[in-house]
């Protein structure tokens, strides 16, 4: 979504709020759940993973019967949706924390509630497809969920780091979905409809997070700026790790061989795709001075600074 770059932050946020009124979706009104062709069948070949998927291109997967490949593909999709529900739960709680400390006339306050409503509609879409699929999914593991409990509280005390979390979760998924939507004939129509709605509204959410960071990061005091510089690559590394791993419930359910799981986790093409998904966040960090030359080794050590990426120009000393 393009929002005129000459707008001030407040003007941009007000425009995003207006867009949330003008172009909004309902999880049940705007998805044809019971229309012909929308049935969710485990053996539907439209769920089969393509060769673009690190599991889909393995010899083990391609040797399976078509019906089993379709079931596994559906299981991969619904696990991703379960993770999406869990992420949006964290995001919505964080936005409520942010709203609790904003003045009543702040444009961000109204927009935060618009975004919470939209994220709730997304979760309803994801949950309805999960229900219809009828496959067991766990999503994010209990340890990671426990570690994520503090993320919403950041929105009250350190919204800049919270919004880096938001972008790290939203930007890669947005890129994956946009790529998939270039070939809609390869998608189940129910998944395609959900993706299209999600992409439209997530574009606003990403725009808000980016605008907020551009407006507020330059004003951070020294200690918070240092915390952001240390914390941002940790957030991206945790996101990349989540995206690179195959869900343990899927590994167990289909007895995927260890060698296949290892090949999936270390697939170089998949790693490149994951880092490409995180690139917009990394570039924003470069733009805002969150990445400094001294911290590039820290980013490299965490695996979120791609090979061959540009060097960071040395920033002028503060006046």
Order of alpha helices (4+ residues) and beta strands (2+ residues): alpha-alpha-alpha-alpha-alpha-alpha-alpha-alpha-alpha-alpha-alpha-alpha-alpha
